[in-house]
Amino acid sequence: MATAMSTLTIDAAAARALPVAAKVGDDKAMLRAAAELTRDLIAPRPGLYWLDLGGSAALGYLALVGATMLPGALAWVAGVVAVLALYRAMSFIHEISHLKHAGPMRGFRRGFDALVGVPMLIPSFMYEGVHNLHHAKTRYGTSQDPEYLPLALMKPWTLPVFVAVSALAPLGLLIRYGVLAPLSVVVPGLRRAVVERYSALAINPGFRRRAPEGEAKRHWDRLETACALWAMTLIALVATGTLPFRAFAIGFAIASLVAVINQVRTLVAHLWENDGEPMSVTAQYLDSVNVPPPALLPMLWAPVGLRYHALHHLLPGLPYHALGEAHRRLTAALEAGSPFHQASYAGLPHLVAKIGRSTLGLR
């Protein structure tokens, strides 16, 4: 769901202090090596996908129950496990937006929606048809990109606001599906607003989504109905006291923490230095971030391959489990002067400090 960032403005001084990434041309040697060295890694491993998704979801829900029932410190431990496991499970929505829903991966999208999408109110349609626009060469980093804001060119106060507002995401989703969805069935004007503005996991407040058509609309309608029924049921259970408010509050807090962690990851997934001009593939790569080993914590805050976000922009068709091997191959094959090595960073604190300095006009 789009965050409330419409009041953010670009800091002209910071913009002048940053390089114009749009002027970076494509490095053909890097692009050629990326294509040639990873051809054998393109096939997804269905068994791993199912085991990872199912195991993460099961552990997350079990830990969630534990957080509401266990005493003292055990409840806190269970809560942390629930946050990390559910965050990993929900991160598969990114993979789904790139998968072909046929052949060996047929049914995986339905599995995601059943296990995670509907229960957590983030059905797959909220990312499919949206995330692919972020990868379009002519859209990335422009006003037409639903997943881009020039954060490095904005005022310093925008960064904490960008992260803090995400804590309200579970409430926004509950209202979107439990209140707005059923009302929009009988209020045509509201329906248009719900589809255009509240049906995408986007951060660009100017993005407006097109209404789905054909099979996409049928898929959307089925999932939205399921989410609406679940959201209304949840609201009713809490309102009647059938579900104790304490248990609901703990679940809400866990979902909020998941959203905040994901927003922090989003904050450091790119350098956010583009001022709206179209960019070459190499420029898009350099505006994105890899956090490869030996760093260990990215396994938790950037799961399911998201620690290789720059590499993903270079090779968006690679499954998440192949990104580590692809990165190792390209690191070994490309000379030290290649732009490929310039997108790797040490860890989260360094990246947060870097974007913070950028908003201050410092390098």
URGI-V661321 format. One record per residue. N is the residue number from 1. OMEGA is omega in degrees with one decimal (NA if undefined). BURIAL is 1 if it has 24 or more other C-alpha atoms within 12 Angstrom, else 0. Layout:
n=[N & N]
omega=[OMEGA & OMEGA]
burial=[BURIAL & BURIAL]
//
This chain:
n=[1 & 2 & 3 & 4 & 5 & 6 & 7 & 8 & 9 & 10 & 11 & 12 & 13 & 14 & 15 & 16 & 17 & 18 & 19 & 20 & 21 & 22 & 23 & 24 & 25 & 26 & 27 & 28 & 29 & 30 & 31 & 32 & 33 & 34 & 35 & 36 & 37 & 38 & 39 & 40 & 41 & 42 & 43 & 44 & 45 & 46 & 47 & 48 & 49 & 50 & 51 & 52 & 53 & 54 & 55 & 56 & 57 & 58 & 59 & 60 & 61 & 62 & 63 & 64 & 65 & 66 & 67 & 68 & 69 & 70 & 71 & 72 & 73 & 74 & 75 & 76 & 77 & 78 & 79 & 80 & 81 & 82 & 83 & 84 & 85 & 86 & 87 & 88 & 89 & 90 & 91 & 92 & 93 & 94 & 95 & 96 & 97 & 98 & 99 & 100 & 101 & 102 & 103 & 104 & 105 & 106 & 107 & 108 & 109 & 110 & 111 & 112 & 113 & 114 & 115 & 116 & 117 & 118 & 119 & 120 & 121 & 122 & 123 & 124 & 125 & 126 & 127 & 128 & 129 & 130 & 131 & 132 & 133 & 134 & 135 & 136 & 137 & 138 & 139 & 140 & 141 & 142 & 143 & 144 & 145 & 146 & 147 & 148 & 149 & 150 & 151 & 152 & 153 & 154 & 155 & 156 & 157 & 158 & 159 & 160 & 161 & 162 & 163 & 164 & 165 & 166 & 167 & 168 & 169 & 170 & 171 & 172 & 173 & 174 & 175 & 176 & 177 & 178 & 179 & 180 & 181 & 182 & 183 & 184 & 185 & 186 & 187 & 188 & 189 & 190 & 191 & 192 & 193 & 194 & 195 & 196 & 197 & 198 & 199 & 200 & 201 & 202 & 203 & 204 & 205 & 206 & 207 & 208 & 209 & 210 & 211 & 212 & 213 & 214 & 215 & 216 & 217 & 218 & 219 & 220 & 221 & 222 & 223 & 224 & 225 & 226 & 227 & 228 & 229 & 230 & 231 & 232 & 233 & 234 & 235 & 236 & 237 & 238 & 239 & 240 & 241 & 242 & 243 & 244 & 245 & 246 & 247 & 248 & 249 & 250 & 251 & 252 & 253 & 254 & 255 & 256 & 257 & 258 & 259 & 260 & 261 & 262 & 263 & 264 & 265 & 266 & 267 & 268 & 269 & 270 & 271 & 272 & 273 & 274 & 275 & 276 & 277 & 278 & 279 & 280 & 281 & 282 & 283 & 284 & 285 & 286 & 287 & 288 & 289 & 290 & 291 & 292 & 293 & 294 & 295 & 296 & 297 & 298 & 299 & 300 & 301 & 302 & 303 & 304 & 305 & 306 & 307 & 308 & 309 & 310 & 311 & 312 & 313 & 314 & 315 & 316 & 317 & 318 & 319 & 320 & 321 & 322 & 323 & 324 & 325 & 326 & 327 & 328 & 329 & 330 & 331 & 332 & 333 & 334 & 335 & 336 & 337 & 338 & 339 & 340 & 341 & 342 & 343 & 344 & 345 & 346 & 347 & 348 & 349 & 350 & 351 & 352 & 353 & 354 & 355 & 356 & 357 & 358 & 359 & 360 & 361 & 362 & 363]
omega=[-177.3 & 179.1 & -176.8 & -175.0 & -172.6 & -178.3 & -177.8 & -178.9 & 179.6 & 176.5 & -175.2 & 179.9 & 178.8 & -179.4 & -179.9 & -176.0 & -176.2 & 176.6 & 176.9 & -174.3 & -177.7 & -178.5 & 178.8 & 179.1 & -179.1 & 174.1 & -173.0 & 179.4 & 178.9 & -179.0 & 179.8 & 179.1 & 180.0 & -179.5 & -173.1 & -173.5 & -175.3 & -176.9 & -177.8 & -177.1 & -168.8 & -175.2 & 176.8 & 178.1 & -173.8 & -178.5 & 179.4 & 178.1 & -177.1 & -179.7 & -179.0 & 179.9 & -177.2 & 179.5 & 179.5 & -179.7 & -178.9 & 178.7 & -179.4 & -179.0 & 177.6 & 178.5 & 177.5 & 176.5 & 179.0 & 179.9 & -179.9 & -172.4 & -176.0 & -179.1 & 168.1 & -174.6 & 179.8 & 178.4 & 178.9 & 178.0 & 178.7 & 179.0 & 178.5 & 178.3 & 179.8 & 179.9 & -175.4 & -178.4 & 179.8 & 176.0 & 178.1 & -179.8 & -179.0 & -179.6 & 178.5 & 175.9 & 176.9 & 178.2 & -177.3 & -179.0 & -180.0 & -176.3 & 169.2 & -173.5 & 179.0 & 177.9 & -174.8 & -179.5 & 178.0 & 179.0 & -177.5 & 178.0 & 177.5 & 177.7 & 177.8 & -177.6 & 179.6 & -175.8 & -171.2 & -171.2 & -179.6 & -179.5 & -178.6 & 177.3 & 171.8 & -178.8 & -173.3 & -176.8 & -179.8 & 179.2 & 176.6 & -177.4 & 177.7 & -176.7 & -179.9 & 177.1 & 177.9 & -179.1 & 179.5 & -174.3 & -176.4 & -177.3 & -174.4 & 175.8 & 179.7 & 179.2 & 179.1 & 179.6 & -177.8 & -174.7 & -178.8 & 168.6 & 178.8 & -173.8 & -178.9 & -178.8 & -176.3 & -179.9 & -178.6 & -177.6 & -178.4 & -177.7 & 176.4 & 176.9 & 179.3 & -179.4 & -173.3 & -176.7 & -178.9 & 179.1 & -180.0 & -177.4 & 179.2 & 177.2 & 178.6 & 179.6 & 178.6 & 177.6 & -177.8 & -176.3 & -176.8 & -177.3 & -174.4 & -178.1 & 178.9 & 178.8 & -176.7 & 177.4 & -176.8 & 179.2 & -174.8 & -179.7 & 178.3 & -179.3 & 179.8 & 179.8 & 179.9 & -179.2 & -174.0 & -167.5 & -173.0 & -177.9 & -179.8 & 173.0 & -173.9 & 177.4 & 178.6 & -176.1 & 179.4 & -177.1 & 175.4 & -175.2 & 175.5 & 177.5 & -179.2 & 179.2 & 173.6 & -178.0 & 177.7 & 178.4 & 178.9 & 176.7 & 178.8 & -176.4 & 179.4 & -178.0 & -179.7 & 177.2 & 178.8 & 179.5 & 179.7 & 179.1 & 179.4 & -179.1 & 179.0 & 177.2 & 179.9 & 177.9 & 179.9 & -179.9 & 178.8 & -177.7 & -178.6 & -179.2 & 178.4 & 172.0 & -178.8 & -177.8 & 179.0 & 179.7 & 177.4 & -178.3 & 178.4 & 177.7 & 179.0 & -179.9 & 178.6 & 178.5 & 178.2 & 178.7 & 175.6 & -179.1 & -179.8 & 178.2 & 179.4 & 179.1 & 175.1 & 176.4 & 177.8 & -179.6 & -177.2 & 178.8 & 178.2 & 172.8 & 174.4 & -174.5 & -178.0 & -176.1 & 174.5 & -179.4 & 174.6 & -174.4 & 173.2 & 178.3 & 179.0 & 178.0 & 177.1 & 177.9 & -177.6 & 176.3 & 179.9 & -166.7 & 165.4 & 173.2 & -173.3 & 172.0 & 18.4 & 177.0 & -176.5 & -175.3 & 176.7 & 175.6 & -178.1 & -175.9 & 175.1 & -174.2 & 175.0 & 175.3 & -175.4 & 175.7 & 177.9 & -172.3 & 177.8 & 178.0 & 177.6 & 177.2 & 176.3 & -177.4 & -174.7 & -179.0 & -178.9 & 175.2 & -173.1 & -176.3 & -179.5 & -173.2 & 178.8 & 178.6 & 178.0 & 179.5 & 178.8 & -179.4 & -177.2 & 176.7 & -179.1 & -172.1 & -173.5 & -177.2 & -174.1 & -177.9 & -178.4 & 175.8 & -177.7 & -175.1 & -175.3 & -177.7 & -179.6 & -176.8 & -171.0 & -176.6 & -173.9 & -178.2 & 179.8 & -177.3 & 177.5 & 178.5 & -178.7 & -178.9 & 175.5 & 177.2 & 179.9 & 179.4 & 177.8 & -179.1 & 179.7 & 179.4 & NA]
burial=[1 & 1 & 1 & 1 & 1 & 0 & 0 & 1 & 0 & 1 & 1 & 0 & 0 & 1 & 1 & 0 & 0 & 1 & 1 & 1 & 1 & 1 & 0 & 0 & 0 & 1 & 0 & 0 & 0 & 1 & 1 & 0 & 1 & 1 & 0 & 0 & 1 & 1 & 0 & 0 & 1 & 1 & 0 & 1 & 0 & 1 & 0 & 0 & 1 & 1 & 0 & 1 & 1 & 1 & 0 & 1 & 1 & 0 & 1 & 1 & 1 & 1 & 1 & 1 & 1 & 1 & 1 & 1 & 0 & 0 & 0 & 0 & 0 & 0 & 1 & 0 & 0 & 1 & 1 & 1 & 1 & 1 & 1 & 1 & 1 & 1 & 1 & 1 & 1 & 1 & 1 & 1 & 1 & 1 & 1 & 1 & 1 & 1 & 1 & 0 & 0 & 0 & 0 & 0 & 1 & 0 & 0 & 1 & 1 & 1 & 1 & 1 & 1 & 1 & 1 & 1 & 1 & 1 & 1 & 1 & 1 & 1 & 1 & 1 & 1 & 1 & 1 & 1 & 1 & 1 & 1 & 1 & 1 & 1 & 1 & 1 & 1 & 0 & 1 & 1 & 1 & 1 & 1 & 1 & 1 & 1 & 1 & 1 & 1 & 1 & 1 & 1 & 1 & 1 & 1 & 1 & 0 & 1 & 1 & 1 & 1 & 1 & 1 & 1 & 1 & 1 & 1 & 1 & 1 & 1 & 1 & 1 & 1 & 1 & 1 & 1 & 1 & 1 & 1 & 1 & 1 & 1 & 0 & 0 & 0 & 0 & 0 & 0 & 0 & 0 & 0 & 0 & 1 & 1 & 1 & 1 & 1 & 1 & 1 & 1 & 1 & 1 & 1 & 1 & 1 & 1 & 1 & 1 & 1 & 0 & 1 & 0 & 0 & 0 & 0 & 0 & 0 & 0 & 0 & 1 & 1 & 0 & 1 & 1 & 1 & 1 & 1 & 1 & 1 & 1 & 1 & 1 & 0 & 1 & 1 & 0 & 0 & 0 & 0 & 0 & 0 & 0 & 0 & 0 & 0 & 0 & 1 & 1 & 0 & 1 & 1 & 1 & 1 & 1 & 1 & 1 & 1 & 1 & 1 & 1 & 1 & 1 & 1 & 1 & 1 & 1 & 1 & 1 & 1 & 1 & 1 & 1 & 1 & 1 & 1 & 1 & 1 & 1 & 1 & 1 & 1 & 1 & 1 & 1 & 1 & 1 & 1 & 1 & 1 & 1 & 1 & 1 & 0 & 0 & 0 & 0 & 0 & 1 & 1 & 1 & 1 & 1 & 1 & 1 & 1 & 1 & 1 & 1 & 1 & 1 & 1 & 1 & 1 & 1 & 1 & 1 & 1 & 1 & 1 & 1 & 1 & 1 & 1 & 1 & 1 & 1 & 1 & 0 & 1 & 1 & 1 & 0 & 0 & 1 & 0 & 0 & 0 & 1 & 1 & 1 & 1 & 1 & 1 & 1 & 1 & 1 & 1 & 1 & 0 & 0 & 1 & 1 & 0 & 1 & 1 & 1 & 1 & 1 & 1 & 1 & 1 & 0 & 0]
//
